[in-house]
Amino acid sequence: MQTPKTRRVRLALSAMTALTLATTLAACSGGDDDGSAADGVTTISVATFNEFGYEGLIEEWNDSHDDIKIEQVKVGTWDDAKANLFTKLAAGSGLSDIEAIEGDAMPAIMAESGAFADLTDPELEGRWLDWKAEAGTNAEGQMIGYGTDVGPEGICYRADLFEQAGLPSDRDEVAKLMGTWDDYFATGDTFVEAMPGTAWYDSSTSLSQAMLNQVEFPFETDNETVDVENPELEAVYKTVTDNVDRGLSSKIAQWGDDWTAQFQNDGFATIPCPGWLMGIIEGNSEGVDGWDIANVFPGGGGNWGGSFLTVPTQGEHQEEAKEVAAWLTAPEQQAKAFAAVGAFPSQVEAQDSPEVNEAVNEFFNDAPIGTITADRAAAITVQPFKGPKYSDILTAFQAAIMRVDDGSKDPEASWEQFLADVEALG
């Protein structure tokens, strides 16, 4: 789910530092979970962020189990979950029995995977897409994370605002306007000229994330080599920062209160849209009509996010937690989560199920989201390499873009600061 996704700058405490400390402390301190084993009932806490679509699943489990109950611990964003995760890993206690991890952070988790239980189970072999399973498996072949969803991207848009701007609003016609990034931005120029005061896309940080998802080596060439002065990354930076003067961006960072408010005040017309984001859009758009999703992504395809469930070793009920994590990520449950919030399953069987293939989303103008999301998944040709510093470098990169957006630095000065911030990571 991921992404996550806009991050605040926390370069003083990198993921690697926190996890290294966590591994040391976890060896001498178990979790502070009391297990809630009163009356023979064990409560398993599941920490999630954004919208995983688990509310109905948890109710279903609790209605059918007397010995193990699930309690969801939910925060608004991955930023919040990430801060909590690394702080409590470092402390050696306090984490939930199951912790959801945004996909971009999994390389850092793998670098210190001793802080998490080995979830390997031969009976689950073949459950996930190969690349998803690999992303949750460490160098020793231990599966540390059970995949939840993946994030094939389309473009969500306000059909009503398109109509006001004199643009086609039918999703098939909209798709024809956005085959390439140049097409997408040119259509944006037309839109903002007709609709002054409304941005073309929600945030420069979300746009940069979307474009990076099509770069094979955005920050690192392997687990030990950082290369941020590469032509593809520089091109993404220049494109996004150049768009500030074109008026295409809202100049608001994704996931903050100002960003959320845009859904209610016609703040923008389009947003790069992985499946899991549809639930967030709907949740933020109460009373707003006009949302739709086009079966297109500029430049081909891209995967944004998708998450994992992990079991920290500091927990007192790891076996029960493994059972719950396996159930939540089973194809049947992930198909239901897709129906609830649009989180496209990472399970092979779930992707092939009628519940997914035939899904329609009423809020998005009855869009056939099963077909659209499957098509967007099939269009993905690049999986960006993500080493252990990916998440922290992405934080610094998006901060650099926001400095240009808010006018605090010009593009050249902000880029130089980005390079210095990356150097500071060590």
GUKOL-237571 format. One record per residue (C-alpha): residue number from 1; x, y, z. Coordinates in steps of 0.001 Angstrom, whole numbers. Each point is the difference from the previous one (the first is absolute). Layout:
// GUKOL-237571
   i       u       v       w
 NUM       X       Y       Z
...
//
This chain:
// GUKOL-237571
   i       u       v       w
   1       0       0       0
   2    3016    2696     -10
   3    1250    1181    -321
   4     121    1312     692
   5     -26    2634    -162
   6    1063    3561     448
   7    2568      10    2760
   8    1149    2771    2303
   9    3746     463     118
  10    1445   -2117    2772
  11    3558    -268   -1149
  12    1385     147    3519
  13   -1453   -3433     666
  14     194   -2135   -3081
  15   -1847   -3262    -280
  16    3245   -1922      82
  17    1123    1627    3240
  18   -3300    -669    1677
  19    -137   -3600   -1109
  20    3567    -742    1013
  21    -708    1326    3473
  22   -3283   -1889      77
  23    1697   -3305    -695
  24    2406     523    2866
  25   -2662     983    2505
  26   -2528   -2584   -1099
  27    2453   -2728     968
  28    -305     998    3640
  29   -3544    1334     188
  30   -3236   -1590   -1175
  31   -3066    1964   -1054
  32   -2125    1629    2681
  33   -3145   -1683   -1316
  34   -1777   -1684    2897
  35   -1753   -2232   -2503
  36   -3463     544    1478
  37    -201   -3716     669
  38   -2686     340    2663
  39   -2709   -2658    -110
  40    2030   -1950   -2541
  41    -342    2707   -2679
  42    3102    1364   -1702
  43    -288    3423   -1598
  44    2197     605   -3040
  45     547    3648    -847
  46     389     913   -3679
  47    1545    3391    -750
  48    -995    1498   -3364
  49     -32    3402   -1706
  50   -2156    1660   -2623
  51   -2637   -2448   -1275
  52     723   -3739     -93
  53   -3655   -1023    -187
  54     345   -2186    3078
  55   -2923    1243    2089
  56   -2461   -2522   -1405
  57    2575   -2782      35
  58     812     569    3655
  59   -3688     -97     873
  60    -317   -3244   -1983
  61    2938   -1591    1846
  62   -1163    1113    3436
  63   -3514   -1318    -617
  64    1376   -3461    -815
  65    2850    -343    2532
  66    -295    -278    3748
  67    3648    -570     907
  68    1716    2722   -2078
  69   -1399    3476    -527
  70    1391    2680   -2328
  71     281    3635    1017
  72     932    2559   -2659
  73    2340    2872     849
  74    -467    2459   -2848
  75    1786    3263    -770
  76    -547    2436   -2826
  77    3194    -256   -2031
  78    3126   -2060    -493
  79    1980    2970    1340
  80   -1677    -460    3365
  81     343   -3775     -91
  82    3664     244   -1012
  83     869    2323    2876
  84   -1711   -2321    2473
  85    1612   -3105   -1510
  86    3581    1233     125
  87    -371    1588    3434
  88   -1361   -3184    1577
  89    2417   -2235   -1854
  90    2776    2083    1512
  91   -1608    -243    3444
  92    -354   -3775    -294
  93   -3661     -25    1007
  94   -3384    1507    -701
  95    -747   -1183   -3525
  96   -3208   -1705   -1016
  97     -22   -3764    -500
  98    -297     622   -3743
  99    1489    3087   -1635
 100    -919    1094   -3513
 101    3001    1281   -1969
 102    -208    2199   -3091
 103    1831   -1638   -2886
 104    2645    2688    -422
 105    1225    -663    3543
 106     411   -3755    -422
 107    3642     198   -1177
 108     915    1721    3279
 109   -1977   -2632    1908
 110    1857   -2753   -1845
 111    3333    1497     956
 112    -785    -802    3644
 113   -2572   -2750    -363
 114     977   -1651    3283
 115   -2448    2391    1655
 116   -2845   -1824   -1788
 117   -1241   -3578      84
 118     616   -2397   -2854
 119   -3415    -503   -1611
 120    1128   -2645   -2483
 121   -2711   -2614    -499
 122     227   -2623   -2765
 123   -3790    -147    -142
 124     -63    3632   -1162
 125    2535    -435   -2788
 126   -1324    1437   -3256
 127   -2614    2177    1724
 128    1560    3283   -1149
 129    1327    1498   -3206
 130    3641   -1015    -250
 131    1393    3522     304
 132   -2232     749    2985
 133    1141   -3134    1818
 134    3638     845    -755
 135    -462    3490    1445
 136   -1115   -1562    3274
 137    2839   -2538     193
 138    3448     620    1441
 139    3380   -1132   -1350
 140    -174   -3200    2082
 141   -3272   -1005   -1647
 142   -2201     817    2990
 143   -3323    1619    -776
 144    -244    3008    2315
 145   -3119    1617   -1451
 146   -3256   -1372   -1390
 147   -1054    2146   -2944
 148   -3349    1769     211
 149    -559    2031   -3154
 150    1832    1438   -2974
 151    -510    3451   -1489
 152    -528      27   -3777
 153    -712    3600    -944
 154   -2676    1649   -2080
 155   -1117    3625      14
 156   -2903     984    2254
 157   -1695    3206   -1085
 158   -2926    2313     641
 159   -2256    -458   -2997
 160   -2131    2968    1058
 161    3003    2330      10
 162    1079   -1341   -3391
 163   -3422     909   -1375
 164     228    3500    1446
 165    3373     415   -1700
 166   -1378   -1153   -3356
 167    1929   -3275      51
 168   -1424   -3458    -742
 169   -1204   -1709    3169
 170    -730   -3532   -1218
 171    2697   -2289    1415
 172     908   -1487   -3384
 173     379    3462   -1523
 174    1989    1207    3004
 175    2384   -2933    -432
 176     789    1211   -3518
 177    1197    3328    1413
 178    2662   -1526    2240
 179    2023   -2579   -1892
 180    3292    1725     766
 181    1166    2373    2706
 182     267    2757   -2613
 183   -3650    -637    -929
 184   -1005      41    3658
 185    1732    3310     700
 186   -1288    1597   -3226
 187   -3555    -929     987
 188     755    1529    3371
 189    1001    3262   -1651
 190   -3379      90   -1727
 191   -1789    -778    3236
 192    1653    2641    2214
 193    -522    2656   -2669
 194   -3717    -754      47
 195    -207    -555    3773
 196    2208    2524    1804
 197     223    -795    3688
 198    -174   -3770    -468
 199    3242   -1960    -400
 200     435   -2728   -2581
 201    1441   -2544    2450
 202    -177    -346    3746
 203    3653     368     986
 204    3475     154   -1484
 205    1024   -2684    2469
 206   -2590   -2461   -1275
 207     905     812   -3591
 208    3710    -561     654
 209    -797   -3315    1696
 210   -2060   -1070   -3005
 211    2790     864   -2429
 212    2663   -1696    2131
 213   -2015   -3199    -176
 214    1058    -226   -3656
 215    3742     402     720
 216    1930   -3245     391
 217    2782    1397    2198
 218   -1260    3262    1506
 219    2407     268    2961
 220    2095   -3156     404
 221    1612   -2403   -2432
 222     369   -2769    2586
 223    -332    -443    3764
 224    3261    1816     636
 225     246    2633   -2753
 226   -1866    3305     -12
 227    -153    1948   -3275
 228   -2338    2977      93
 229    1826    1995   -2675
 230   -1402   -2061   -2834
 231   -1754    1392   -3095
 232   -3370   -1651     626
 233    -330    1346    3530
 234    1162    3441   -1078
 235   -2599     -54   -2803
 236   -2826    -789    2439
 237    1161    2808    2280
 238     191    2522   -2832
 239   -3387    -973   -1417
 240   -1802     265    3324
 241    1649    3242    1107
 242    -528    1587   -3437
 243   -3724    -667     356
 244    -181    2375    2956
 245     204    2990   -2333
 246   -2634   -1568   -2261
 247   -2496      18    2871
 248    -671   -3724    -242
 249     761    -875    3632
 250   -2022     855    3077
 251    3307     842    1777
 252   -1219   -2098    2931
 253    1784   -3036    1443
 254   -1934   -3237    -193
 255   -1649   -1493    3120
 256    -132    3182    2108
 257   -3151    1774    1184
 258     198    2525   -2843
 259     192   -2840   -2506
 260   -3047   -1683    1541
 261   -1937    3264    -127
 262     511     209   -3777
 263   -2462   -2842    -515
 264   -2775    2180    1369
 265     857    3277   -1730
 266     660   -1062   -3613
 267    3727     400     576
 268    1149   -2211   -2877
 269   -1297   -1972   -2966
 270    2186   -3131    -235
 271    2121   -2247    2169
 272    2314   -2947    -785
 273   -2134   -2794    1361
 274    1133   -3425    1196
 275   -2887   -2225    1010
 276     431     520    3729
 277    -406    3771    -436
 278   -3594    -316   -1165
 279   -1185    -702    3529
 280    1863    3052    1289
 281   -1465    2209   -2722
 282   -3510   -1164     819
 283     574     492    3712
 284    1207    3577    -531
 285   -2704     885   -2532
 286   -3206    -396    1952
 287   -2716    1982   -1729
 288    2115     552   -3133
 289   -1246   -1516   -3252
 290    1900    -414   -3237
 291    2919   -2337     696
 292     937   -2533   -2671
 293    3096   -2004    -966
 294    1546    -306   -3456
 295    1602   -3200   -1223
 296    3291    1705    -817
 297    3282     993    1563
 298    2318    2423   -1795
 299    2975   -1789   -1508
 300   -1451   -3493     400
 301    -281   -1432    3518
 302    1267     405    3500
 303    -378   -1598    3408
 304    -323    2274    3018
 305     139   -1623    3370
 306   -1638   -3083    1278
 307     729   -1171    3511
 308     988   -2961    2143
 309    -994   -1449    3352
 310    2873    -843    2337
 311     238   -1565    3471
 312    2549    1720    2266
 313    2011   -2398    2160
 314    -637    2168    3064
 315   -3596   -1215      81
 316   -1130   -2666    2476
 317   -2441   -1770   -2317
 318    1912    -489   -3212
 319   -1612   -3295   -1016
 320   -3496    1417     340
 321    1119    3129   -1830
 322    1353   -2115   -2871
 323   -3352   -1766    -247
 324   -1864    3295    -159
 325    2435    1508   -2527
 326    -311   -3045   -2240
 327   -3801     201     135
 328    -144    3730    -725
 329    2228    -443   -3051
 330   -1804   -3055   -1356
 331   -1487     477   -3488
 332   -3582     -99    1286
 333     621    2754    2513
 334    2006    2187   -2379
 335   -2784    -215   -2584
 336   -2356    1365    2660
 337    2470    2764     884
 338      98     954   -3686
 339   -3781     229     -59
 340     113    2195    3106
 341    2718    2521    -888
 342    1471    -881   -3416
 343    3250   -1497    1335
 344     979   -2227   -2933
 345    1043   -3436    1327
 346    3572   -1268    -282
 347   -1306   -3582      67
 348    -163   -1880   -3297
 349   -3235   -1784     827
 350   -1697    3185    1191
 351     902    1855   -3188
 352   -1661   -2749   -2034
 353   -3177     -70    2082
 354   -3382    1287   -1223
 355    -228    2133    3139
 356    2959    2014   -1296
 357    -441    -271   -3765
 358   -3648    1035      40
 359     269    2708    2672
 360   -1728    3331    -614
 361     427    3114    2154
 362   -3196    1997     395
 363    1764    3094    1368
 364    2254     193   -3068
 365   -2952     232   -2403
 366    -467   -3781      -3
 367    3493    -470   -1411
 368     939   -3624    -728
 369    2938     209    2380
 370     775   -3712    -217
 371     640     222   -3732
 372    1731    3369     180
 373    2354    -960    2819
 374     842   -3326   -1629
 375     821    1809   -3255
 376    2181    2468    1891
 377    1806   -2883    1695
 378     643   -1663   -3361
 379    1505    3259   -1311
 380    2763      60    2627
 381    3368    -679   -1622
 382    2388    1492    2579
 383     390    -755    3702
 384    2331    2663    1437
 385    2937   -1344    1964
 386    -402     895    3659
 387    2990    -419    2255
 388     158     531    3777
 389     243    3796    -318
 390   -2836     398   -2496
 391   -2588    1286    2450
 392    2310    2569    1593
 393    1267    1246   -3366
 394   -3569     312   -1255
 395    -759    2112    3067
 396    2869    2332    -878
 397    -960      99   -3700
 398   -3591     961     667
 399    1113    2601    2531
 400    2198    1501   -2716
 401   -2984     227   -2330
 402   -2172    1616    2665
 403    2636    2676     635
 404    -402    1038   -3625
 405   -3790    -230     224
 406    -192    2258    3041
 407    2595    2432   -1346
 408    2494    -423    2825
 409    2754   -1038   -2436
 410     532     122   -3735
 411     378   -3342   -1810
 412    3808      74    -145
 413     467     867    3671
 414   -2571   -2564    1099
 415    1709   -2694   -2083
 416    3331     797    1648
 417   -1617    -333    3402
 418   -1471   -3341   -1070
 419    3473   -1245    -903
 420    1302    1137    3380
 421   -2895   -1695    1812
 422     683   -3266   -1814
 423    3687     264     868
 424    -957     456    3647
 425   -1733   -3360     -32
 426    3444   -1638    -200
//
